Amino acid sequence: MSAESRTAPPRPRPHGGPMGGPQLPAEKASDFTGSLKRLAGRLRPERALVALVVLLGAGSVALSVIGPKILGEATTVIYEGFITGEGIDFDRLHRVLIAVAAIYVVSSVLALLQGWILNGVTQRTVLRMRTEVEEKIHRLPLRYFDHHQRGDLLSRVTNDIDNVSQTLQQTLSQMFTSLLTVLGVVTMMIVISPQLALVALVSIPLTVVIVTQVAKRSQSRFADQWRHTGELNGQIEETYTGHALVKVFGRQRETQAEFDRKNDELYEASFGAQFISGIIMPATMFVGNLVYVAIAVLGGIMVANGSLPLGDIQAFIQYSRQFQQPLSQLGSMVNLLQSGTASAERVFEFLDAEDQTPDRDPAETPEVFRGRLEFHDVRFSYDQESPLITGLSLTADPGKTIAIVGPTGAGKTTLVNLIMRFYELDGGRITLDGTDIAHMTRDDLRSRTGMVLQDAWLFGGTIRDNIAYGRPGASEEDIHAAATAAYVDRFVHSLPDGYDTVLDDDATNVSAGERQLITIARAFVAQPSVLILDEATSSVDTRTELLVQHAMAELRKDRTSFVIAHRLSTIRDADVILVMKDGDIVEQGTHDELIAADGAYAQLYEAQFAAPLDEVDPHVDLPDVPASADAPVAFEHPAVPHPLDGDDAPAPERDSRA
């Protein structure tokens, strides 16, 4: 999961999680025909090979269709030899059998080539679809991930694409072969006996009626099946991720009940879809058996009165069976086709989601990156009916550390999300070294910005790889320097393989604090112009936090740093502290200045450190009077000396109020 998805604003979950929650209304089936046409259109880049597949299939089917007719001649040779008393013409019989064997061998070779080429066509088509999905993920705005369950998205890009692949693989070959076989067999039956062919053709409208009626009833059930699959995957993913939380709150029973409910819904949808569509094959076979009986009776009469030779009747009966088989296959393929189209529909919905605003072309870039950030009358809201930030203006100079504090929902994380262009502004602009960040490419902007989040994200790989992730091509010296600065080096040597220790997907073989130190080292090695720390030391102990702060003081030199913190003791040395409420800056200044002002910051500080627990007002609010309205704020305050001069230095002294 990218960092973008880790910084989402608080929002209602669209689906029930481990603790249960509101559910979305059931989705209705979309346009089956349109989705099927769109899926078929995916084969357009392979149209030359598809044409070759059709030709090979036509050749294979033509030869296999001719086979029974020629084999019937062998039966006629034997029959006439006995009837006339002249004996069997073994030379003629030998030539017929050799011809039949050659026909079937060539037919099989053509079918083999057809399958090999078609397999490549199918897999390349699915490969392109997977590539489009991967590229789409990187083009989607963060808003999309905010409003879609992660497990359902994973199901769309894995289970649904796999189902599409299976559908294309199984239906394309059989569909071509079955259709061509039906045409070829009908032609041969008409050549042998138009009367008997008419009897056989009666089964076609009966089969079409059966398939059509069953398909109507199973189509919506297949859509429900894959929708419920996505919901169940989402519930499982959330429960697995929050397994410890489920245990802590003793909600295993509710979680199990939620799983059982979703599992039952999937079972009912899957059972209904498979049962109803499964009726097609036995129903068409029943019709075929009735036709077979009729042909056998009428054919026997025609042989008896001498209107048809025995070999032709034998061939016709073979054709009647050969005719019913592809009809039954076409009917059963409706099952696969509906399932695959329902999955394709879900993938197309994902691909059709609105992309994020494209980068400006040509893009701009600052001539020199120093890290000067300016907010000019910035306006933003997650919901247009509920504005969050209105008319925010400020200036942050290189080398300055700006701490952002305030109650939950005040807009602290939103502010840094706007710097990273995870969201686009509703109004105003943000400039980096004089260049509007909206005129820069996102890659260029983010490559100049380092971010350490409260939720430490590490991927499956070595500790060395996770640190080097911050800057591709980082040297071994750079990695070790970053690890030393972030105090990763202090614990990594106690691990069995040191820097080559492989972390699993959740990095459970190191502690939460150690995971966070590794992410800080990753930011160190990136050497960004702008550094954003969102509760970056929340999982480390107090002593290590002081050590990391000391290292960060070096990292912040000549860089603009934004620090979001709830523990106010960690931001005492910030050059300026912004106190936010409802998206506005209501106070700003150094720690000492804000304490002396006895305003919102002083109340927050006193609530944390000064007042006894039983005297703290849990509803401490911030004043409604904002700071100066329009003028940008230039941060020129001198830095407060950091209290940590060495590894053994004491913790910062509290204010005299504490």
C-alpha positions as CSV (number, residue, x, y, z in Angstrom):
1,M,0.0,0.0,0.0
2,S,1.4,3.4,-1.0
3,A,2.0,6.2,1.4
4,E,-0.9,8.0,-0.2
5,S,-3.4,5.5,1.1
6,R,-2.0,5.8,4.6
7,T,-2.8,9.4,5.0
8,A,-6.5,9.4,4.3
9,P,-8.8,11.7,6.3
10,P,-11.3,10.3,8.7
11,R,-14.2,8.9,6.9
12,P,-17.1,6.5,7.2
13,R,-16.3,3.0,6.0
14,P,-18.3,1.9,3.0
15,H,-18.5,-1.7,4.2
16,G,-18.7,-3.4,7.5
17,G,-15.4,-4.0,9.2
18,P,-14.3,-6.3,11.9
19,M,-16.6,-4.6,14.4
20,G,-19.6,-4.5,12.0
21,G,-21.0,-1.5,10.4
22,P,-23.3,-0.1,7.7
23,Q,-23.6,-1.9,4.5
24,L,-24.0,-0.5,1.0
25,P,-27.2,-1.4,-0.9
26,A,-27.0,-4.4,-3.2
27,E,-25.7,-3.6,-6.6
28,K,-27.7,-4.4,-9.7
29,A,-26.4,-6.2,-12.7
30,S,-25.1,-3.9,-15.4
31,D,-25.2,-4.2,-19.2
32,F,-24.2,-7.8,-19.9
33,T,-24.1,-7.3,-23.7
34,G,-22.1,-4.1,-23.5
35,S,-19.5,-5.6,-21.2
36,L,-19.3,-8.7,-23.4
37,K,-18.6,-6.6,-26.4
38,R,-16.0,-4.5,-24.6
39,L,-14.3,-7.7,-23.4
40,A,-14.3,-9.0,-27.0
41,G,-12.8,-5.7,-28.1
42,R,-9.8,-6.4,-25.9
43,L,-8.8,-9.0,-28.6
44,R,-8.4,-6.3,-31.3
45,P,-4.6,-6.0,-31.0
46,E,-4.5,-9.8,-31.7
47,R,-6.9,-9.7,-34.6
48,A,-4.3,-11.2,-37.1
49,L,-3.7,-14.2,-34.8
50,V,-7.4,-14.5,-34.1
51,A,-8.0,-14.7,-37.8
52,L,-5.3,-17.4,-38.1
53,V,-7.0,-19.3,-35.2
54,V,-10.3,-19.1,-37.1
55,L,-8.6,-20.6,-40.2
56,L,-6.9,-23.3,-38.3
57,G,-10.1,-24.1,-36.5
58,A,-12.0,-24.2,-39.7
59,G,-9.5,-26.6,-41.2
60,S,-9.5,-28.8,-38.2
61,V,-13.3,-28.9,-38.0
62,A,-13.7,-29.4,-41.8
63,L,-11.5,-32.5,-41.7
64,S,-13.1,-33.9,-38.5
65,V,-16.5,-33.4,-40.2
66,I,-15.5,-35.1,-43.4
67,G,-14.1,-38.1,-41.4
68,P,-17.5,-39.8,-40.5
69,K,-18.7,-39.5,-44.2
70,I,-15.6,-41.3,-45.5
71,L,-15.6,-43.8,-42.6
72,G,-19.2,-44.5,-43.6
73,E,-17.9,-45.7,-47.0
74,A,-15.9,-48.4,-45.2
75,T,-19.1,-49.6,-43.6
76,T,-20.7,-49.6,-47.0
77,V,-17.8,-51.6,-48.5
78,I,-18.1,-54.3,-45.8
79,Y,-22.0,-54.4,-45.9
80,E,-22.1,-54.6,-49.7
81,G,-19.4,-57.4,-49.7
82,F,-21.6,-59.5,-47.4
83,I,-24.9,-58.7,-49.2
84,T,-23.7,-59.3,-52.7
85,G,-21.7,-62.4,-51.8
86,E,-18.7,-61.0,-53.8
87,G,-16.6,-60.6,-50.7
88,I,-15.1,-57.5,-49.1
89,D,-12.9,-55.3,-51.3
90,F,-10.0,-55.0,-48.9
91,D,-8.0,-52.8,-51.2
92,R,-10.7,-50.2,-51.3
93,L,-11.3,-50.7,-47.5
94,H,-7.6,-50.2,-46.9
95,R,-7.5,-46.9,-48.9
96,V,-10.6,-45.7,-47.0
97,L,-9.1,-46.4,-43.6
98,I,-5.8,-44.8,-44.5
99,A,-7.6,-41.7,-45.7
100,V,-9.7,-41.5,-42.5
101,A,-6.6,-41.9,-40.3
102,A,-4.7,-39.2,-42.2
103,I,-7.7,-36.9,-42.0
104,Y,-8.0,-37.3,-38.2
105,V,-4.2,-36.8,-37.7
106,V,-4.1,-33.6,-39.7
107,S,-7.2,-32.4,-37.9
108,S,-5.6,-33.0,-34.5
109,V,-2.4,-31.2,-35.6
110,L,-4.4,-28.2,-36.7
111,A,-6.4,-28.2,-33.4
112,L,-3.1,-28.3,-31.5
113,L,-1.8,-25.3,-33.3
114,Q,-5.0,-23.5,-32.8
115,G,-4.9,-24.1,-29.1
116,W,-1.3,-23.0,-28.8
117,I,-1.8,-19.8,-30.7
118,L,-5.1,-19.1,-28.9
119,N,-3.4,-19.6,-25.5
120,G,-0.9,-16.9,-26.4
121,V,-3.6,-14.6,-27.6
122,T,-5.6,-15.0,-24.3
123,Q,-2.6,-14.6,-22.0
124,R,-1.3,-11.5,-23.8
125,T,-4.8,-10.0,-23.6
126,V,-5.0,-10.6,-19.8
127,L,-1.4,-9.3,-19.5
128,R,-2.5,-6.0,-21.1
129,M,-5.5,-5.9,-18.8
130,R,-3.3,-6.4,-15.7
131,T,-0.9,-3.8,-16.9
132,E,-3.8,-1.3,-17.4
133,V,-5.0,-2.0,-13.9
134,E,-1.5,-1.5,-12.4
135,E,-1.1,1.8,-14.3
136,K,-4.6,2.8,-13.3
137,I,-3.8,2.3,-9.6
138,H,-1.1,5.0,-9.9
139,R,-3.4,7.4,-11.7
140,L,-6.3,7.2,-9.3
141,P,-6.7,10.1,-6.8
142,L,-6.6,9.4,-3.1
143,R,-10.3,10.1,-2.9
144,Y,-11.0,6.9,-4.7
145,F,-9.2,4.8,-2.2
146,D,-10.9,6.7,0.6
147,H,-14.3,5.5,-0.5
148,H,-13.6,1.9,-1.6
149,Q,-12.9,-1.0,0.6
150,R,-9.3,-2.3,0.1
151,G,-10.3,-6.0,0.1
152,D,-12.8,-5.4,-2.6
153,L,-10.2,-3.6,-4.7
154,L,-7.8,-6.4,-4.3
155,S,-10.5,-8.9,-5.3
156,R,-11.1,-6.9,-8.5
157,V,-7.5,-6.9,-9.5
158,T,-6.8,-10.5,-8.6
159,N,-9.8,-12.8,-8.5
160,D,-11.8,-11.0,-11.1
161,I,-8.9,-10.8,-13.6
162,D,-8.1,-14.5,-13.0
163,N,-11.7,-15.3,-13.7
164,V,-11.6,-13.3,-16.9
165,S,-8.4,-15.1,-18.0
166,Q,-10.1,-18.5,-17.3
167,T,-13.2,-17.5,-19.2
168,L,-11.3,-16.4,-22.3
169,Q,-9.1,-19.4,-22.2
170,Q,-12.0,-21.9,-22.0
171,T,-14.6,-20.2,-24.1
172,L,-12.8,-18.8,-27.1
173,S,-11.4,-22.1,-28.3
174,Q,-14.6,-24.0,-27.6
175,M,-16.8,-21.3,-29.1
176,F,-14.9,-21.2,-32.4
177,T,-14.7,-24.9,-32.6
178,S,-18.4,-25.5,-31.6
179,L,-19.8,-22.9,-34.0
180,L,-17.7,-24.2,-36.9
181,T,-18.6,-27.8,-36.0
182,V,-22.3,-27.0,-36.0
183,L,-22.0,-25.4,-39.4
184,G,-19.9,-28.2,-40.9
185,V,-22.1,-31.0,-39.5
186,V,-25.3,-29.3,-40.7
187,T,-23.8,-29.1,-44.1
188,M,-22.9,-32.7,-44.2
189,M,-26.2,-33.9,-42.9
190,I,-28.0,-31.9,-45.6
191,V,-25.7,-33.5,-48.2
192,I,-26.5,-37.0,-46.9
193,S,-30.3,-36.6,-46.3
194,P,-32.2,-33.3,-46.3
195,Q,-35.2,-35.1,-44.6
196,L,-33.1,-36.4,-41.7
197,A,-31.3,-33.0,-41.5
198,L,-34.6,-31.3,-41.0
199,V,-35.4,-33.6,-38.0
200,A,-31.9,-32.8,-36.5
201,L,-32.4,-29.0,-37.0
202,V,-35.5,-29.1,-34.8
203,S,-33.2,-29.2,-31.8
204,I,-31.6,-25.8,-32.6
205,P,-34.6,-23.6,-31.7
206,L,-35.3,-25.8,-28.6
207,T,-31.7,-25.4,-27.4
208,V,-31.8,-21.6,-28.0
209,V,-35.0,-21.2,-26.0
210,I,-33.5,-23.3,-23.1
211,V,-30.2,-21.3,-23.1
212,T,-32.0,-17.9,-23.3
213,Q,-34.4,-18.6,-20.5
214,V,-31.7,-20.0,-18.2
215,A,-29.3,-17.2,-19.0
216,K,-31.8,-14.5,-18.0
217,R,-32.2,-16.1,-14.6
218,S,-28.5,-16.8,-13.9
219,Q,-27.0,-13.5,-15.2
220,S,-27.8,-11.4,-12.1
221,R,-26.7,-14.2,-9.8
222,F,-23.2,-14.3,-11.3
223,A,-22.9,-10.5,-10.8
224,D,-24.0,-11.0,-7.2
225,Q,-21.5,-13.9,-6.8
226,W,-18.5,-11.8,-7.6
227,R,-19.8,-8.8,-5.7
228,H,-20.2,-10.9,-2.6
229,T,-16.7,-12.4,-3.3
230,G,-15.3,-8.9,-3.1
231,E,-17.2,-8.0,0.0
232,L,-16.1,-11.2,1.8
233,N,-12.4,-10.6,0.8
234,G,-12.7,-7.1,2.2
235,Q,-14.1,-8.4,5.5
236,I,-11.4,-11.0,5.8
237,E,-8.6,-8.5,4.9
238,E,-9.9,-6.0,7.5
239,T,-10.3,-8.7,10.2
240,Y,-6.8,-10.0,9.5
241,T,-5.2,-6.6,9.6
242,G,-7.1,-5.7,12.8
243,H,-6.8,-9.2,14.4
244,A,-5.1,-7.9,17.5
245,L,-7.8,-5.3,17.9
246,V,-10.6,-7.8,17.5
247,K,-9.0,-9.9,20.3
248,V,-8.5,-7.0,22.6
249,F,-12.1,-5.9,22.5
250,G,-13.4,-9.5,22.6
251,R,-15.3,-9.1,19.3
252,Q,-14.5,-12.5,17.9
253,R,-18.1,-13.6,18.1
254,E,-19.4,-10.6,16.2
255,T,-16.6,-10.9,13.7
256,Q,-17.4,-14.5,13.1
257,A,-21.1,-13.7,12.8
258,E,-20.3,-11.1,10.2
259,F,-18.1,-13.5,8.3
260,D,-20.8,-16.2,8.4
261,R,-23.4,-13.7,7.1
262,K,-21.2,-12.7,4.1
263,N,-20.1,-16.3,3.5
264,D,-23.7,-17.4,3.4
265,E,-24.6,-14.6,1.0
266,L,-21.7,-15.7,-1.3
267,Y,-22.8,-19.3,-1.0
268,E,-26.4,-18.5,-1.9
269,A,-25.4,-16.4,-4.9
270,S,-22.8,-19.0,-6.1
271,F,-25.2,-21.9,-5.6
272,G,-28.0,-20.2,-7.4
273,A,-25.7,-19.1,-10.3
274,Q,-24.1,-22.5,-10.7
275,F,-27.3,-24.5,-10.2
276,I,-29.4,-22.5,-12.7
277,S,-26.7,-22.3,-15.3
278,G,-25.9,-26.0,-14.7
279,I,-29.4,-26.9,-16.0
280,I,-28.3,-26.0,-19.6
281,M,-26.1,-29.0,-20.2
282,P,-28.6,-31.8,-19.1
283,A,-31.5,-30.0,-20.8
284,T,-29.7,-29.7,-24.2
285,M,-28.6,-33.3,-23.9
286,F,-32.2,-34.4,-23.3
287,V,-33.2,-32.6,-26.5
288,G,-30.3,-34.2,-28.3
289,N,-31.3,-37.7,-27.1
290,L,-34.8,-37.2,-28.4
291,V,-33.5,-36.2,-31.8
292,Y,-31.1,-39.1,-31.8
293,V,-34.0,-41.6,-31.2
294,A,-36.0,-40.0,-34.0
295,I,-33.1,-40.1,-36.5
296,A,-32.4,-43.8,-35.6
297,V,-36.0,-44.8,-36.2
298,L,-36.4,-42.9,-39.5
299,G,-32.9,-43.9,-40.7
300,G,-33.7,-47.6,-40.1
301,I,-36.8,-47.2,-42.2
302,M,-34.9,-45.5,-45.0
303,V,-32.3,-48.3,-45.1
304,A,-35.0,-50.9,-45.1
305,N,-36.7,-49.3,-48.2
306,G,-33.3,-48.8,-49.9
307,S,-33.5,-45.0,-50.1
308,L,-30.1,-44.7,-48.2
309,P,-27.1,-47.0,-47.9
310,L,-26.2,-48.3,-44.4
311,G,-22.9,-46.4,-44.4
312,D,-24.7,-43.0,-44.8
313,I,-27.1,-43.8,-42.0
314,Q,-24.1,-44.7,-39.8
315,A,-22.4,-41.4,-40.8
316,F,-25.6,-39.5,-40.1
317,I,-26.0,-40.9,-36.7
318,Q,-22.4,-39.9,-35.9
319,Y,-23.2,-36.5,-37.2
320,S,-26.3,-36.2,-35.0
321,R,-24.2,-36.9,-32.0
322,Q,-21.4,-34.7,-33.2
323,F,-24.1,-32.0,-33.8
324,Q,-25.6,-32.2,-30.3
325,Q,-22.2,-32.1,-28.6
326,P,-21.2,-28.5,-29.7
327,L,-24.7,-27.3,-29.0
328,S,-24.4,-28.6,-25.5
329,Q,-21.0,-27.0,-25.2
330,L,-22.3,-23.7,-26.4
331,G,-25.0,-23.9,-23.8
332,S,-22.6,-24.7,-21.0
333,M,-20.3,-22.0,-22.1
334,V,-23.0,-19.5,-21.2
335,N,-22.2,-20.4,-17.6
336,L,-18.5,-19.5,-18.0
337,L,-19.3,-16.5,-20.2
338,Q,-21.7,-14.9,-17.7
339,S,-19.3,-15.5,-14.8
340,G,-16.3,-14.0,-16.8
341,T,-18.3,-11.1,-18.1
342,A,-19.5,-10.2,-14.5
343,S,-15.9,-10.2,-13.4
344,A,-14.9,-8.1,-16.5
345,E,-17.6,-5.7,-15.6
346,R,-16.1,-5.1,-12.2
347,V,-12.6,-4.6,-13.7
348,F,-14.0,-2.2,-16.2
349,E,-15.7,-0.2,-13.4
350,F,-12.3,0.1,-11.8
351,L,-10.6,1.1,-15.1
352,D,-13.4,3.7,-15.8
353,A,-12.9,5.5,-12.5
354,E,-12.0,9.1,-12.9
355,D,-8.3,9.7,-13.0
356,Q,-6.5,12.3,-10.9
357,T,-5.8,15.6,-12.7
358,P,-3.1,15.0,-15.2
359,D,0.3,16.7,-14.7
360,R,0.8,20.0,-16.5
361,D,2.5,19.6,-19.9
362,P,5.0,21.2,-20.2
363,A,5.7,21.0,-16.5
364,E,7.7,23.5,-14.5
365,T,10.4,22.9,-12.0
366,P,12.2,25.3,-9.6
367,E,15.7,26.3,-10.7
368,V,17.1,25.7,-7.3
369,F,15.5,23.5,-4.6
370,R,15.8,25.1,-1.2
371,G,12.4,24.1,0.3
372,R,10.6,27.5,0.6
373,L,6.9,26.8,0.8
374,E,4.2,29.4,0.5
375,F,0.4,29.0,0.9
376,H,-1.5,31.7,-0.9
377,D,-5.2,31.9,0.1
378,V,-5.6,28.1,0.0
379,R,-9.1,26.7,0.1
380,F,-9.9,23.0,0.3
381,S,-12.7,20.6,1.4
382,Y,-13.3,16.9,1.3
383,D,-17.0,17.5,0.9
384,Q,-18.0,20.6,-1.0
385,E,-20.9,21.2,1.4
386,S,-18.5,21.3,4.4
387,P,-15.5,23.5,3.7
388,L,-12.4,22.6,5.8
389,I,-9.7,25.1,4.9
390,T,-10.7,28.6,3.9
391,G,-8.2,31.3,2.9
392,L,-5.1,29.8,4.5
393,S,-1.9,31.8,3.9
394,L,1.5,31.2,5.3
395,T,5.2,31.1,4.4
396,A,7.8,28.5,5.5
397,D,11.5,29.3,4.9
398,P,14.3,26.8,4.3
399,G,15.9,25.4,7.5
400,K,12.8,26.2,9.6
401,T,10.8,23.7,11.5
402,I,7.1,24.3,11.6
403,A,5.1,22.3,14.1
404,I,1.3,21.8,13.6
405,V,-0.9,21.1,16.6
406,G,-4.6,21.1,17.3
407,P,-7.5,18.8,18.0
408,T,-8.4,15.8,15.9
409,G,-10.1,16.9,12.6
410,A,-8.5,20.4,12.7
411,G,-6.8,19.9,9.3
412,K,-3.2,19.1,10.4
413,T,-2.8,16.0,8.2
414,T,-4.8,17.6,5.4
415,L,-2.3,20.4,5.3
416,V,0.6,18.1,4.5
417,N,-1.6,16.1,2.1
418,L,-2.0,19.2,0.1
419,I,1.7,19.8,0.1
420,M,2.2,16.3,-1.4
421,R,-0.6,16.9,-3.9
422,F,-2.5,13.8,-2.6
423,Y,-5.5,16.1,-3.1
424,E,-6.0,19.1,-5.4
425,L,-6.8,22.5,-4.1
426,D,-10.3,24.0,-4.5
427,G,-8.7,27.5,-4.6
428,G,-5.5,29.4,-4.1
429,R,-2.1,28.0,-4.7
430,I,0.9,26.5,-3.0
431,T,4.4,27.3,-4.3
432,L,7.7,25.5,-3.8
433,D,10.7,27.9,-4.3
434,G,8.4,30.2,-6.3
435,T,6.9,27.5,-8.5
436,D,3.3,26.5,-8.2
437,I,3.3,22.8,-7.2
438,A,0.2,22.3,-9.5
439,H,2.6,23.2,-12.4
440,M,5.1,20.5,-11.3
441,T,4.8,16.8,-12.0
442,R,3.8,14.8,-9.0
443,D,6.9,12.6,-9.3
444,D,9.1,15.7,-9.3
445,L,7.4,17.2,-6.3
446,R,7.4,14.0,-4.3
447,S,11.0,13.2,-5.1
448,R,11.9,16.4,-3.4
449,T,9.8,15.6,-0.3
450,G,10.4,13.1,2.5
451,M,7.6,11.8,4.6
452,V,7.5,9.8,7.8
453,L,4.1,8.6,8.9
454,Q,2.7,7.4,12.2
455,D,1.7,4.2,10.5
456,A,5.1,2.6,9.6
457,W,4.9,0.9,6.2
458,L,7.6,-1.7,5.3
459,F,7.6,-4.2,2.5
460,G,8.8,-7.8,2.4
461,G,12.5,-7.6,2.0
462,T,15.7,-6.9,3.8
463,I,16.2,-4.0,6.2
464,R,18.8,-2.7,3.8
465,D,16.3,-2.7,0.9
466,N,13.7,-0.9,3.0
467,I,16.1,1.9,3.9
468,A,17.4,2.2,0.3
469,Y,13.8,2.5,-0.8
470,G,14.0,6.2,0.0
471,R,16.6,6.8,-2.8
472,P,17.2,4.3,-5.6
473,G,20.9,3.8,-6.1
474,A,21.8,4.8,-2.6
475,S,25.3,3.6,-1.8
476,E,26.1,1.3,1.1
477,E,27.7,4.2,2.9
478,D,24.6,6.3,2.5
479,I,22.4,3.4,3.9
480,H,24.7,2.9,6.9
481,A,24.9,6.7,7.6
482,A,21.1,7.0,7.5
483,A,20.7,3.9,9.7
484,T,23.2,5.4,12.2
485,A,21.4,8.7,12.2
486,A,18.1,7.1,12.8
487,Y,19.5,4.7,15.5
488,V,18.6,1.7,13.4
489,D,22.3,0.7,13.6
490,R,21.9,0.3,17.4
491,F,19.5,-2.6,17.2
492,V,20.2,-4.1,13.7
493,H,23.4,-5.8,14.8
494,S,21.4,-7.8,17.4
495,L,19.4,-9.4,14.6
496,P,20.6,-12.7,13.2
497,D,21.5,-11.4,9.7
498,G,22.0,-7.7,10.5
499,Y,21.1,-5.5,7.6
500,D,20.3,-8.6,5.5
501,T,17.5,-9.6,7.9
502,V,14.4,-10.3,5.8
503,L,11.2,-8.6,7.0
504,D,8.0,-10.4,6.3
505,D,5.1,-8.5,4.8
506,D,3.9,-7.1,8.1
507,A,7.5,-6.7,9.5
508,T,6.4,-8.6,12.6
509,N,9.9,-9.8,13.3
510,V,10.9,-6.3,14.6
511,S,9.1,-4.2,17.1
512,A,6.7,-1.3,16.3
513,G,9.3,1.2,17.4
514,E,12.0,-0.4,15.3
515,R,9.8,-0.4,12.3
516,Q,9.3,3.3,12.7
517,L,13.0,3.9,13.1
518,I,13.6,2.1,9.8
519,T,11.0,4.4,8.1
520,I,12.9,7.4,9.5
521,A,16.1,6.1,8.1
522,R,14.4,5.8,4.8
523,A,13.6,9.5,4.9
524,F,17.1,10.3,6.0
525,V,18.6,8.5,3.0
526,A,16.2,10.4,0.6
527,Q,17.8,13.8,1.5
528,P,14.6,15.7,0.7
529,S,14.2,19.5,0.4
530,V,11.0,19.3,2.4
531,L,10.5,17.0,5.3
532,I,7.1,16.0,6.7
533,L,6.9,14.1,10.0
534,D,3.4,13.0,10.9
535,E,3.6,11.7,14.5
536,A,6.9,10.1,13.3
537,T,8.1,9.0,16.8
538,S,4.8,8.0,18.3
539,S,5.9,4.3,18.6
540,V,9.3,4.7,20.1
541,D,10.2,5.1,23.7
542,T,11.0,8.4,25.3
543,R,14.8,8.0,25.4
544,T,15.0,6.9,21.8
545,E,12.6,9.7,20.8
546,L,15.1,12.2,22.2
547,L,17.9,10.5,20.3
548,V,15.9,10.6,17.1
549,Q,14.9,14.2,17.6
550,H,18.6,15.1,18.0
551,A,19.3,13.3,14.7
552,M,16.4,15.0,13.0
553,A,17.8,18.3,14.0
554,E,20.8,17.6,11.7
555,L,18.4,16.3,9.0
556,R,16.3,19.5,9.1
557,K,19.2,21.8,8.4
558,D,18.6,23.8,5.2
559,R,15.3,22.0,4.8
560,T,11.8,23.0,5.5
561,S,10.2,20.7,8.1
562,F,6.6,20.2,9.0
563,V,6.0,18.3,12.2
564,I,2.6,17.1,13.2
565,A,2.6,16.1,16.9
566,H,0.1,15.5,19.7
567,R,2.8,15.2,22.4
568,L,3.7,18.8,22.7
569,S,6.9,18.1,24.5
570,T,8.4,16.9,21.2
571,I,8.0,20.2,19.4
572,R,9.3,22.7,22.0
573,D,12.3,23.5,19.8
574,A,10.2,24.2,16.6
575,D,10.9,27.6,15.0
576,V,7.2,28.2,14.9
577,I,4.2,26.3,16.2
578,L,0.9,26.6,14.3
579,V,-2.3,25.9,16.3
580,M,-5.1,24.8,14.0
581,K,-8.8,24.6,14.4
582,D,-11.4,23.8,11.7
583,G,-8.8,24.3,9.0
584,D,-7.7,27.8,10.2
585,I,-4.5,28.9,12.0
586,V,-5.8,30.4,15.3
587,E,-2.4,30.9,16.9
588,Q,1.3,30.9,15.8
589,G,4.6,31.5,17.4
590,T,7.4,29.8,19.4
591,H,6.7,27.6,22.4
592,D,7.6,30.3,24.8
593,E,5.6,33.0,23.0
594,L,2.5,30.8,22.9
595,I,2.8,29.9,26.6
596,A,3.1,33.6,27.5
597,A,0.1,34.4,25.3
598,D,-2.0,32.1,27.6
599,G,-4.3,31.1,24.7
600,A,-5.2,27.9,22.9
601,Y,-1.7,26.4,22.9
602,A,-1.3,27.1,26.6
603,Q,-4.6,25.3,27.3
604,L,-3.5,22.3,25.3
605,Y,-0.1,22.3,27.0
606,E,-1.6,22.7,30.4
607,A,-4.1,19.9,29.7
608,Q,-1.2,17.5,28.9
609,F,1.4,18.4,31.5
610,A,0.1,20.7,34.2
611,A,-3.5,19.9,35.4
612,P,-4.2,16.9,37.6
613,L,-6.0,14.1,35.7
614,D,-9.3,14.7,37.6
615,E,-9.3,18.4,36.9
616,V,-8.7,18.2,33.1
617,D,-11.6,19.3,31.1
618,P,-12.1,16.7,28.3
619,H,-13.9,19.2,26.2
620,V,-11.1,21.8,26.0
621,D,-11.9,23.9,22.9
622,L,-9.9,26.4,21.0
623,P,-10.9,30.0,20.7
624,D,-12.9,30.9,17.6
625,V,-10.9,34.1,16.9
626,P,-8.5,33.4,14.1
627,A,-5.1,35.0,13.7
628,S,-4.5,37.8,11.3
629,A,-6.6,37.0,8.2
630,D,-4.9,37.6,4.9
631,A,-1.3,38.4,5.3
632,P,1.1,35.5,4.8
633,V,3.1,34.6,7.9
634,A,6.9,34.7,7.6
635,F,8.7,32.4,10.0
636,E,11.8,34.3,11.1
637,H,11.8,33.2,14.7
638,P,15.2,32.1,16.0
639,A,15.5,28.4,16.7
640,V,15.2,27.3,20.3
641,P,18.4,25.4,21.2
642,H,17.7,21.7,21.4
643,P,18.1,20.4,24.9
644,L,19.8,17.2,23.8
645,D,23.5,17.8,23.5
646,G,24.5,14.2,23.9
647,D,23.2,10.7,24.3
648,D,23.0,11.1,28.1
649,A,21.5,14.5,28.2
650,P,18.4,14.9,30.4
651,A,14.9,15.3,28.9
652,P,13.7,18.8,28.2
653,E,12.6,20.8,31.2
654,R,9.0,21.6,31.3
655,D,7.6,25.1,31.5
656,S,7.3,26.6,35.0
657,R,3.6,26.0,34.7
658,A,4.1,22.2,34.7
